[in-house]
Amino acid sequence: MSELSKQALQVENTQSFPNNTTGYITPTLLRTYNSNTIDSTVNQTVYTSNSGSWNISISNLNAFTASQQPTFNSLNAFTASQLTINSGVNSFTQSATGRLNNLEAYTASFTTSVGIYDEGTFVQNVNQINFSGNGITASYVSGKAVISVDFTPLNNFTASQTIIYTNLNAFTSSQLTQNQTLAGVTASLNAYTASNNISIAALNAYTQSDGSSITNLNSYTASQDTRNTTLAQLTGSVAQTTASLNTFTASAQISITNLNTNSASVNNSINSLNSQTASIANSLTALNSKTASYATTGSNTFIGNQIISGSTIMTGSFTITGSAYGNVVSMSIASQTASMNLSLGNFFTLTLVSGSTTQLAASNIKAGQTINLLLNQPSVGTGSLSYNSTFKFPAGGNYIATPITGSKDIITLVTFDTTNIYAASINNLG
């Protein structure tokens, strides 16, 4: 099975579980989908092995966040004061808008007055207009309208607001620098944690081996103490033995003289033995060169189990006293196909899948093989078997699996080349 994307799982779900009642949804399809779903979930082993380093990184991040909290508190306080300033600006703007509206209405009344009074009266009345307040001045002097607005308060506010934004931008820039530094520190911390995990694993392995060495050393020390005790006891007895040894030495001198007499003849025997040893060494060298192949003539008797790896080729007749048996291979089904590898043995078993047709495929066909296949129907329902043109059945007698629950069929296969398999079947053996 394998890890699949969400889209691939949706496609497999649609294909494997159609809306029908023909029995196409099989246990094999269900297990395959479930296995792919399990494989596509979070790898718990990788998560568990990395969770320690994540916890350390999160702890460091929490510590950094705590150190940043005063900065965040200052920013919140600045934001609150800024909201107060903005409220004042909004209030000033609202009152200024009201005054401008009043001024426009008043000016409009001037235009209306032109149509009511004669020119002299209007000019005389207009010359008396003089309005000033809240930074706005309006007058009409010698037939000319003069309106001025003092933007000094607004300019002062804008200048202070520019300073505030400059400070805020500087703070934001420094905060970005700190965030980048934190990201770099986090990356290096993760790399250090990974290398530290390797070092700890190596240290644990060394500690375990060192513990075994210390245990062995303690065991050796205990046995050495026992030997030292025995040696102390032996030293006492040696002192007693020395006296008798001196007595023995005198007689031994006589024996050594006799031994020297015999040494000359023994040296001759040793020289002869060395000569024979050289020839034996040559024989062993020749025997070692035969390890790749072994040939023998005459009769041989082998006692015990003999294990031969690889093919065995025999020339001549072959007689077996006792039973001969082969490996029984249980075949499995994958993607509705049963693969029969003829290099694995001569006896195979296969259980069909209820409501499904299984394709039989053979591989590694050798000339001169005889193969027997036991075909079982499942305990619930029945399945069918199909095969390609490699399998040759008698004319009009192609094999059809017995459609009875729990029935058993035997198909015997014989090969004469590496291409064709000649087959015959016995159905419903009970």
C-alpha positions as CSV (number, residue, x, y, z in Angstrom):
1,M,0.0,0.0,0.0
2,S,1.1,3.6,-0.3
3,E,0.4,7.2,0.8
4,L,-2.2,8.9,-1.5
5,S,-3.5,12.4,-1.8
6,K,-7.0,13.4,-0.8
7,Q,-8.0,13.5,-4.5
8,A,-6.6,10.1,-5.2
9,L,-8.4,8.6,-2.2
10,Q,-11.7,10.1,-3.4
11,V,-11.1,8.5,-6.9
12,E,-10.3,5.1,-5.3
13,N,-13.4,5.4,-3.1
14,T,-15.6,6.0,-6.1
15,Q,-14.1,3.2,-8.2
16,S,-14.0,0.6,-5.4
17,F,-17.4,1.2,-4.0
18,P,-19.9,1.8,-6.9
19,N,-23.7,2.1,-6.3
20,N,-24.8,-1.4,-7.4
21,T,-25.9,-4.7,-5.9
22,T,-23.8,-7.1,-8.1
23,G,-21.4,-7.9,-5.2
24,Y,-18.4,-6.1,-6.8
25,I,-17.4,-4.6,-3.4
26,T,-15.0,-7.3,-2.1
27,P,-13.1,-7.6,1.2
28,T,-9.9,-7.2,-0.8
29,L,-11.0,-3.8,-2.2
30,L,-12.2,-2.7,1.3
31,R,-8.9,-3.7,2.9
32,T,-6.9,-2.0,0.2
33,Y,-8.8,1.3,0.6
34,N,-8.5,1.2,4.4
35,S,-4.8,0.5,4.2
36,N,-4.2,3.4,1.8
37,T,-6.3,5.6,4.1
38,I,-4.2,4.6,7.1
39,D,-0.9,5.1,5.2
40,S,-2.0,8.6,4.2
41,T,-2.6,9.8,7.7
42,V,-0.1,11.6,10.0
43,N,3.1,9.6,10.6
44,Q,2.8,9.2,14.3
45,T,6.4,7.7,14.6
46,V,8.0,10.8,13.0
47,Y,5.7,13.1,15.0
48,T,6.7,11.4,18.3
49,S,10.4,11.5,17.5
50,N,10.3,15.2,16.7
51,S,7.9,16.3,19.4
52,G,10.7,16.8,21.9
53,S,12.5,19.4,19.7
54,W,9.2,21.0,19.0
55,N,8.5,21.4,22.7
56,I,11.9,23.1,23.2
57,S,11.3,25.4,20.3
58,I,7.8,26.3,21.6
59,S,9.2,27.0,25.1
60,N,11.8,29.3,23.6
61,L,9.1,31.0,21.6
62,N,7.0,31.5,24.8
63,A,10.0,33.0,26.6
64,F,10.6,35.4,23.7
65,T,6.9,36.3,23.6
66,A,7.0,37.1,27.3
67,S,9.9,39.4,26.8
68,Q,8.0,41.1,23.9
69,Q,4.9,41.6,26.1
70,P,6.1,45.0,27.5
71,T,6.7,46.2,23.9
72,F,3.1,45.1,23.0
73,N,1.7,46.8,26.1
74,S,3.5,50.1,25.1
75,L,2.1,49.7,21.6
76,N,-1.4,49.2,23.0
77,A,-1.1,52.3,25.2
78,F,0.1,54.3,22.2
79,T,-2.8,53.0,20.1
80,A,-5.3,54.0,22.9
81,S,-3.7,57.6,23.0
82,Q,-3.9,57.7,19.2
83,L,-7.6,56.9,19.3
84,T,-8.1,59.8,21.7
85,I,-6.2,62.1,19.4
86,N,-8.2,60.9,16.4
87,S,-11.5,61.5,18.3
88,G,-10.3,65.1,18.9
89,V,-9.5,65.5,15.2
90,N,-12.9,64.1,14.2
91,S,-14.6,66.5,16.6
92,F,-12.6,69.5,15.2
93,T,-13.4,68.4,11.6
94,Q,-17.1,68.0,12.4
95,S,-17.3,71.5,14.0
96,A,-15.2,73.0,11.1
97,T,-17.6,71.4,8.6
98,G,-20.6,72.9,10.4
99,R,-19.0,76.4,10.4
100,L,-18.2,76.2,6.7
101,N,-21.8,75.1,6.0
102,N,-23.0,78.1,8.0
103,L,-20.6,80.4,6.0
104,E,-21.8,79.1,2.7
105,A,-25.4,79.6,3.7
106,Y,-24.6,83.2,4.9
107,T,-22.8,84.0,1.7
108,A,-25.7,82.7,-0.3
109,S,-27.9,85.2,1.6
110,F,-25.6,87.9,0.2
111,T,-26.5,87.0,-3.3
112,T,-30.2,87.1,-2.4
113,S,-29.8,90.5,-0.9
114,V,-28.5,91.9,-4.1
115,G,-31.9,91.4,-5.7
116,I,-33.7,93.0,-2.8
117,Y,-31.7,96.2,-2.0
118,D,-30.5,98.7,-4.3
119,E,-26.8,98.8,-5.0
120,G,-26.0,101.6,-2.6
121,T,-27.8,100.1,0.3
122,F,-26.3,96.7,-0.4
123,V,-22.8,98.0,-0.6
124,Q,-23.3,100.0,2.5
125,N,-24.6,97.0,4.4
126,V,-22.0,94.7,3.0
127,N,-19.2,97.1,4.1
128,Q,-20.4,96.4,7.6
129,I,-19.8,92.6,7.5
130,N,-16.9,91.4,9.6
131,F,-17.0,87.8,10.9
132,S,-14.2,86.2,12.8
133,G,-14.0,83.1,15.0
134,N,-12.5,79.6,15.4
135,G,-9.7,80.4,13.0
136,I,-12.1,81.5,10.2
137,T,-12.3,85.3,9.2
138,A,-14.9,86.7,6.7
139,S,-15.3,90.3,5.7
140,Y,-16.5,92.5,2.8
141,V,-14.5,95.7,2.4
142,S,-14.9,98.2,-0.5
143,G,-17.0,95.8,-2.6
144,K,-14.6,92.9,-2.1
145,A,-15.2,89.7,-0.1
146,V,-12.3,88.5,2.0
147,I,-12.4,85.0,3.6
148,S,-9.4,83.5,5.4
149,V,-8.9,80.3,7.4
150,D,-6.1,79.8,9.9
151,F,-4.8,76.2,9.4
152,T,-2.1,76.6,12.1
153,P,-3.9,74.2,14.6
154,L,-4.4,71.6,11.8
155,N,-0.8,72.0,10.7
156,N,0.4,71.6,14.3
157,F,-1.7,68.5,14.6
158,T,-0.4,67.1,11.3
159,A,3.2,67.7,12.3
160,S,2.7,65.9,15.6
161,Q,0.8,63.1,13.7
162,T,3.8,62.8,11.3
163,I,6.2,62.4,14.3
164,I,3.9,59.7,15.8
165,Y,3.8,57.8,12.4
166,T,7.6,58.1,12.1
167,N,8.0,56.6,15.6
168,L,5.5,53.9,14.7
169,N,7.3,53.1,11.4
170,A,10.7,52.9,13.3
171,F,9.1,50.6,15.9
172,T,7.6,48.4,13.1
173,S,11.0,48.2,11.3
174,S,12.7,47.2,14.5
175,Q,10.0,44.6,15.2
176,L,10.5,43.1,11.8
177,T,14.2,42.9,12.5
178,Q,13.5,41.1,15.8
179,N,11.1,38.7,14.1
180,Q,13.7,37.8,11.4
181,T,16.3,37.3,14.2
182,L,13.8,35.1,16.0
183,A,13.3,33.0,12.8
184,G,17.1,32.6,12.4
185,V,17.5,31.7,16.0
186,T,14.6,29.1,15.7
187,A,16.2,27.6,12.6
188,S,19.6,27.3,14.2
189,L,18.0,25.9,17.4
190,N,16.2,23.2,15.4
191,A,19.5,22.3,13.6
192,Y,21.2,22.2,17.0
193,T,18.4,20.0,18.5
194,A,18.7,17.5,15.6
195,S,22.5,17.2,16.0
196,N,22.1,17.0,19.8
197,N,19.6,14.2,19.4
198,I,22.2,12.3,17.4
199,S,24.9,12.9,20.0
200,I,22.5,11.8,22.8
201,A,21.7,8.6,20.9
202,A,25.4,7.9,20.4
203,L,26.0,8.6,24.1
204,N,23.2,6.3,25.1
205,A,24.7,3.5,22.9
206,Y,28.2,4.1,24.4
207,T,26.8,4.2,28.0
208,Q,25.0,0.8,27.4
209,S,28.2,-0.8,26.0
210,D,30.2,0.8,28.8
211,G,27.7,-0.7,31.3
212,S,28.3,-4.1,29.8
213,S,32.1,-3.6,30.1
214,I,31.8,-2.6,33.7
215,T,29.6,-5.7,34.5
216,N,32.2,-7.9,32.8
217,L,35.0,-6.1,34.7
218,N,33.2,-6.7,38.0
219,S,32.7,-10.4,37.1
220,Y,36.4,-10.7,36.2
221,T,37.5,-8.9,39.5
222,A,35.4,-11.4,41.5
223,S,37.0,-14.4,39.8
224,Q,40.4,-12.8,40.1
225,D,39.9,-12.5,43.9
226,T,39.1,-16.1,44.0
227,R,42.3,-16.9,42.1
228,N,44.3,-14.7,44.4
229,T,43.0,-16.6,47.4
230,T,43.9,-19.9,45.8
231,L,47.4,-18.5,44.9
232,A,48.0,-17.6,48.6
233,Q,47.1,-21.1,49.7
234,L,49.3,-22.5,46.9
235,T,52.3,-20.3,48.0
236,G,52.2,-21.9,51.5
237,S,52.3,-25.4,50.1
238,V,55.1,-24.4,47.6
239,A,57.5,-23.7,50.6
240,Q,56.9,-27.2,51.8
241,T,57.4,-28.6,48.3
242,T,60.7,-26.9,47.8
243,A,62.6,-29.2,50.2
244,S,61.3,-32.3,48.5
245,L,62.0,-30.6,45.1
246,N,65.8,-30.3,46.0
247,T,65.9,-34.0,46.8
248,F,64.1,-34.6,43.5
249,T,66.6,-32.4,41.6
250,A,69.5,-34.7,42.3
251,S,67.8,-37.6,40.8
252,A,66.5,-35.4,38.0
253,Q,70.1,-34.6,37.0
254,I,70.7,-38.3,36.3
255,S,67.5,-38.4,34.2
256,I,68.6,-35.3,32.2
257,T,71.9,-37.0,31.3
258,N,70.0,-40.0,30.0
259,L,67.6,-37.6,28.2
260,N,70.4,-35.8,26.4
261,T,71.6,-39.2,25.2
262,N,68.2,-39.8,23.6
263,S,67.9,-36.2,22.2
264,A,70.1,-37.0,19.2
265,S,67.9,-39.8,18.0
266,V,64.8,-37.7,18.7
267,N,66.2,-34.8,16.5
268,N,66.6,-37.3,13.6
269,S,62.9,-38.3,14.1
270,I,61.8,-34.6,14.2
271,N,63.7,-33.8,10.9
272,S,61.8,-36.7,9.3
273,L,58.5,-35.4,10.7
274,N,59.2,-31.9,9.3
275,S,59.7,-33.4,5.9
276,Q,56.4,-35.2,6.1
277,T,54.7,-32.0,7.4
278,A,55.8,-30.1,4.3
279,S,54.2,-32.6,2.0
280,I,51.0,-32.5,4.0
281,A,50.9,-28.7,3.7
282,N,51.2,-29.0,-0.1
283,S,48.3,-31.5,0.0
284,L,46.1,-29.1,2.1
285,T,46.9,-26.2,-0.4
286,A,45.7,-28.4,-3.3
287,L,42.6,-29.3,-1.3
288,N,41.8,-25.7,-0.5
289,S,41.9,-24.8,-4.2
290,K,39.0,-27.3,-4.8
291,T,36.5,-25.4,-2.7
292,A,34.7,-24.0,-5.7
293,S,33.8,-27.6,-6.9
294,Y,34.1,-31.0,-5.4
295,A,34.4,-34.2,-7.4
296,T,34.6,-37.7,-6.1
297,T,34.6,-41.2,-7.5
298,G,33.3,-44.4,-6.0
299,S,30.6,-44.6,-3.3
300,N,30.0,-42.0,-0.6
301,T,27.9,-42.1,2.5
302,F,26.6,-38.9,4.0
303,I,25.2,-38.9,7.6
304,G,22.9,-36.1,8.8
305,N,21.1,-33.3,7.0
306,Q,22.8,-32.0,3.8
307,I,21.9,-28.5,2.7
308,I,22.6,-27.5,-0.9
309,S,22.1,-23.9,-2.1
310,G,21.5,-23.5,-5.8
311,S,20.6,-26.0,-8.5
312,T,21.7,-29.6,-8.3
313,I,22.5,-31.4,-11.6
314,M,22.9,-35.2,-11.6
315,T,24.0,-37.4,-14.5
316,G,22.6,-41.0,-14.3
317,S,19.8,-42.6,-12.4
318,F,18.7,-41.4,-9.0
319,T,17.3,-43.7,-6.4
320,I,15.6,-42.5,-3.2
321,T,15.1,-44.9,-0.3
322,G,12.3,-43.2,1.7
323,S,9.8,-40.5,1.0
324,A,10.5,-37.4,-1.1
325,Y,8.4,-34.2,-0.6
326,G,8.5,-30.7,-1.9
327,N,7.7,-27.2,-0.7
328,V,4.0,-26.2,-0.7
329,V,3.6,-22.6,-1.8
330,S,0.4,-20.7,-0.7
331,M,-0.4,-18.1,-3.4
332,S,-2.0,-14.7,-2.7
333,I,-4.1,-12.5,-4.9
334,A,-3.2,-8.9,-5.7
335,S,-5.2,-6.8,-8.1
336,Q,-7.3,-9.9,-9.0
337,T,-4.1,-11.7,-10.2
338,A,-2.5,-14.8,-8.7
339,S,1.2,-15.0,-9.6
340,M,2.6,-18.6,-9.7
341,N,6.5,-18.5,-9.5
342,L,7.5,-22.0,-10.7
343,S,11.0,-21.6,-9.2
344,L,9.6,-21.7,-5.7
345,G,8.3,-25.3,-5.8
346,N,6.1,-27.9,-7.5
347,F,3.1,-27.7,-5.2
348,F,0.8,-24.6,-5.0
349,T,-2.5,-23.7,-3.3
350,L,-4.9,-20.9,-4.2
351,T,-8.2,-19.8,-2.6
352,L,-10.5,-17.9,-4.9
353,V,-12.4,-14.7,-3.9
354,S,-16.2,-14.7,-3.7
355,G,-17.9,-12.9,-6.6
356,S,-14.6,-12.2,-8.4
357,T,-12.6,-13.6,-11.3
358,T,-8.9,-14.3,-10.5
359,Q,-6.3,-14.3,-13.4
360,L,-3.7,-17.1,-13.1
361,A,-0.2,-16.0,-14.3
362,A,3.0,-18.2,-14.4
363,S,6.6,-17.1,-14.3
364,N,10.1,-18.7,-14.3
365,I,8.9,-21.7,-16.5
366,K,11.5,-24.5,-16.9
367,A,11.4,-27.4,-19.2
368,G,10.6,-30.8,-17.6
369,Q,8.5,-29.6,-14.6
370,T,5.4,-31.2,-13.1
371,I,3.3,-28.9,-11.0
372,N,0.1,-29.6,-9.0
373,L,-2.2,-26.7,-8.1
374,L,-4.9,-27.2,-5.4
375,L,-7.8,-24.7,-6.1
376,N,-10.2,-23.9,-3.2
377,Q,-13.5,-22.2,-3.2
378,P,-14.1,-19.8,-0.3
379,S,-16.3,-20.8,2.7
380,V,-18.9,-18.2,1.6
381,G,-19.8,-17.7,-2.0
382,T,-17.7,-18.8,-5.0
383,G,-15.2,-17.3,-7.4
384,S,-13.9,-18.1,-10.9
385,L,-10.4,-18.6,-12.5
386,S,-9.1,-17.3,-15.8
387,Y,-5.7,-17.9,-17.5
388,N,-3.9,-16.8,-20.6
389,S,-2.8,-18.8,-23.7
390,T,0.3,-20.1,-22.0
391,F,-2.0,-22.8,-20.4
392,K,-3.0,-25.5,-22.8
393,F,-6.1,-27.6,-21.9
394,P,-7.6,-30.5,-23.9
395,A,-9.8,-29.4,-26.8
396,G,-13.2,-28.5,-25.6
397,G,-12.1,-29.2,-22.0
398,N,-10.9,-25.9,-20.7
399,Y,-10.8,-25.8,-16.9
400,I,-13.8,-24.2,-15.1
401,A,-13.7,-23.9,-11.3
402,T,-16.4,-26.0,-9.5
403,P,-19.1,-23.4,-8.5
404,I,-19.7,-25.0,-5.1
405,T,-18.8,-23.3,-1.8
406,G,-15.8,-25.0,-0.1
407,S,-15.1,-27.3,-3.1
408,K,-11.6,-28.4,-4.1
409,D,-10.1,-28.9,-7.6
410,I,-6.7,-30.1,-8.6
411,I,-5.0,-28.8,-11.8
412,T,-1.8,-30.8,-12.9
413,L,0.6,-28.8,-15.1
414,V,3.5,-30.3,-17.2
415,T,6.2,-28.3,-19.1
416,F,8.4,-29.4,-22.0
417,D,9.8,-26.0,-22.8
418,T,9.8,-22.5,-21.3
419,T,6.8,-21.2,-23.2
420,N,3.8,-23.6,-22.9
421,I,2.2,-25.3,-19.9
422,Y,0.1,-28.4,-20.6
423,A,-2.7,-28.9,-18.1
424,A,-5.4,-31.3,-17.0
425,S,-7.9,-30.9,-14.1
426,I,-9.9,-33.0,-11.6
427,N,-13.0,-31.2,-10.3
428,N,-14.9,-31.3,-7.0
429,L,-12.8,-33.5,-4.8
430,G,-14.9,-32.6,-1.8
